Amino acid sequence: MGMKDLNLQNINILSDVKPIDIVYNKIIIGIMIETEQKIIQIGSSEGVTLSKKDLTKLGAKRGDIVKLRVELSKASYDKHKKLMNEYEAFVSVYGQTLKNLSEK
């Protein structure tokens, strides 16, 4: 059975999840969700939570191991970028003065 013979029409997948890997002569279906979560304090650590709805979509339960890819959301990135731009502007104006003061 070649890739052109592969028929996924009979596989029932929720409309908002995606099969991510198809391999010759074998189908590996990986279900992926995409969500934005705020980092919260969990005991003395920080973390994110997954909703029961998302876990149900994945077919996952407590104790299962999941693979995560984490990146800043656009809003957080824009906030960080603005702060860095302000820092760079400050350093370009006052950097040498601050360096001179630190050497005294």
BALOBA-1460 file (C-alpha; in Angstrom, 3 decimals):
// residues 104
<rec num="1" residu="m" x="0.000" y="0.000" z="0.000"/>
<rec num="2" residu="g" x="1.654" y="3.248" z="-1.135"/>
<rec num="3" residu="m" x="0.937" y="6.761" z="0.121"/>
<rec num="4" residu="k" x="-1.417" y="7.357" z="-2.822"/>
<rec num="5" residu="d" x="-3.545" y="4.379" z="-1.668"/>
<rec num="6" residu="l" x="-3.939" y="5.697" z="1.899"/>
<rec num="7" residu="n" x="-7.546" y="6.661" z="2.688"/>
<rec num="8" residu="l" x="-8.238" y="8.644" z="5.867"/>
<rec num="9" residu="q" x="-11.926" y="9.309" z="5.124"/>
<rec num="10" residu="n" x="-13.141" y="6.558" z="7.449"/>
<rec num="11" residu="i" x="-11.109" y="7.777" z="10.431"/>
<rec num="12" residu="n" x="-13.347" y="9.782" z="12.732"/>
<rec num="13" residu="i" x="-11.408" y="12.731" z="14.181"/>
<rec num="14" residu="l" x="-12.844" y="15.758" z="15.975"/>
<rec num="15" residu="s" x="-12.932" y="18.689" z="13.580"/>
<rec num="16" residu="d" x="-10.623" y="20.897" z="15.663"/>
<rec num="17" residu="v" x="-7.805" y="18.403" z="16.174"/>
<rec num="18" residu="k" x="-5.238" y="17.423" z="13.567"/>
<rec num="19" residu="p" x="-3.537" y="14.155" z="12.622"/>
<rec num="20" residu="i" x="0.127" y="15.104" z="12.601"/>
<rec num="21" residu="d" x="2.104" y="12.129" z="11.315"/>
<rec num="22" residu="i" x="1.461" y="9.734" z="8.441"/>
<rec num="23" residu="v" x="4.187" y="7.159" z="7.806"/>
<rec num="24" residu="y" x="4.463" y="4.700" z="4.891"/>
<rec num="25" residu="n" x="2.598" y="1.460" z="5.592"/>
<rec num="26" residu="k" x="1.668" y="2.611" z="9.080"/>
<rec num="27" residu="i" x="-0.547" y="5.403" z="10.345"/>
<rec num="28" residu="i" x="0.495" y="7.249" z="13.476"/>
<rec num="29" residu="i" x="-2.247" y="9.605" z="14.548"/>
<rec num="30" residu="g" x="-1.131" y="12.293" z="16.958"/>
<rec num="31" residu="i" x="-3.811" y="14.548" z="18.346"/>
<rec num="32" residu="m" x="-2.720" y="18.106" z="19.023"/>
<rec num="33" residu="i" x="-4.498" y="20.941" z="20.815"/>
<rec num="34" residu="e" x="-3.532" y="24.581" z="20.783"/>
<rec num="35" residu="t" x="-4.435" y="26.774" z="23.719"/>
<rec num="36" residu="e" x="-3.202" y="29.898" z="25.487"/>
<rec num="37" residu="q" x="-2.819" y="29.705" z="29.239"/>
<rec num="38" residu="k" x="-1.555" y="32.144" z="31.831"/>
<rec num="39" residu="i" x="1.396" y="31.042" z="33.957"/>
<rec num="40" residu="i" x="0.085" y="30.647" z="37.507"/>
<rec num="41" residu="q" x="1.573" y="29.788" z="40.880"/>
<rec num="42" residu="i" x="1.160" y="26.138" z="41.828"/>
<rec num="43" residu="g" x="2.485" y="25.642" z="45.350"/>
<rec num="44" residu="s" x="6.035" y="26.996" z="45.365"/>
<rec num="45" residu="s" x="6.346" y="26.486" z="41.595"/>
<rec num="46" residu="e" x="4.816" y="28.100" z="38.554"/>
<rec num="47" residu="g" x="2.982" y="26.302" z="35.781"/>
<rec num="48" residu="v" x="0.067" y="26.107" z="33.407"/>
<rec num="49" residu="t" x="-3.062" y="23.990" z="33.531"/>
<rec num="50" residu="l" x="-4.907" y="22.081" z="30.829"/>
<rec num="51" residu="s" x="-8.690" y="22.170" z="30.754"/>
<rec num="52" residu="k" x="-10.724" y="19.005" z="31.126"/>
<rec num="53" residu="k" x="-12.205" y="19.742" z="27.667"/>
<rec num="54" residu="d" x="-8.727" y="19.782" z="26.085"/>
<rec num="55" residu="l" x="-7.674" y="16.627" z="27.924"/>
<rec num="56" residu="t" x="-10.826" y="14.889" z="26.693"/>
<rec num="57" residu="k" x="-10.010" y="15.917" z="23.106"/>
<rec num="58" residu="l" x="-6.566" y="14.388" z="23.541"/>
<rec num="59" residu="g" x="-7.895" y="11.274" z="25.191"/>
<rec num="60" residu="a" x="-5.484" y="12.001" z="28.047"/>
<rec num="61" residu="k" x="-5.928" y="11.557" z="31.765"/>
<rec num="62" residu="r" x="-4.013" y="12.300" z="34.967"/>
<rec num="63" residu="g" x="-0.699" y="10.447" z="34.955"/>
<rec num="64" residu="d" x="-0.339" y="10.367" z="31.155"/>
<rec num="65" residu="i" x="2.790" y="11.930" z="29.699"/>
<rec num="66" residu="v" x="2.251" y="14.717" z="27.165"/>
<rec num="67" residu="k" x="4.681" y="16.545" z="24.917"/>
<rec num="68" residu="l" x="4.574" y="20.343" z="25.149"/>
<rec num="69" residu="r" x="5.870" y="23.127" z="22.943"/>
<rec num="70" residu="v" x="5.867" y="26.464" z="24.744"/>
<rec num="71" residu="e" x="6.210" y="29.919" z="23.250"/>
<rec num="72" residu="l" x="5.211" y="33.408" z="24.354"/>
<rec num="73" residu="s" x="1.869" y="34.590" z="23.045"/>
<rec num="74" residu="k" x="1.946" y="37.596" z="20.729"/>
<rec num="75" residu="a" x="0.622" y="39.875" z="23.502"/>
<rec num="76" residu="s" x="3.401" y="38.801" z="25.899"/>
<rec num="77" residu="y" x="6.011" y="39.025" z="23.146"/>
<rec num="78" residu="d" x="4.868" y="42.549" z="22.178"/>
<rec num="79" residu="k" x="5.020" y="43.631" z="25.851"/>
<rec num="80" residu="h" x="8.528" y="42.143" z="26.184"/>
<rec num="81" residu="k" x="9.657" y="43.729" z="22.903"/>
<rec num="82" residu="k" x="8.392" y="47.164" z="24.017"/>
<rec num="83" residu="l" x="10.273" y="46.855" z="27.314"/>
<rec num="84" residu="m" x="13.475" y="45.819" z="25.511"/>
<rec num="85" residu="n" x="13.156" y="48.774" z="23.108"/>
<rec num="86" residu="e" x="12.771" y="51.150" z="26.065"/>
<rec num="87" residu="y" x="15.802" y="49.567" z="27.773"/>
<rec num="88" residu="e" x="17.927" y="49.892" z="24.619"/>
<rec num="89" residu="a" x="16.897" y="53.549" z="24.222"/>
<rec num="90" residu="f" x="17.809" y="54.203" z="27.880"/>
<rec num="91" residu="v" x="21.200" y="52.498" z="27.502"/>
<rec num="92" residu="s" x="21.972" y="54.422" z="24.302"/>
<rec num="93" residu="v" x="21.398" y="57.708" z="26.144"/>
<rec num="94" residu="y" x="22.726" y="56.909" z="29.635"/>
<rec num="95" residu="g" x="24.903" y="53.806" z="29.154"/>
<rec num="96" residu="q" x="28.278" y="55.557" z="29.241"/>
<rec num="97" residu="t" x="27.230" y="57.678" z="32.238"/>
<rec num="98" residu="l" x="26.179" y="54.568" z="34.154"/>
<rec num="99" residu="k" x="29.445" y="52.837" z="33.249"/>
<rec num="100" residu="n" x="31.462" y="55.860" z="34.433"/>
<rec num="101" residu="l" x="29.534" y="55.952" z="37.713"/>
<rec num="102" residu="s" x="30.096" y="52.229" z="38.301"/>
<rec num="103" residu="e" x="33.880" y="52.696" z="37.903"/>
<rec num="104" residu="k" x="34.142" y="55.360" z="40.625"/>
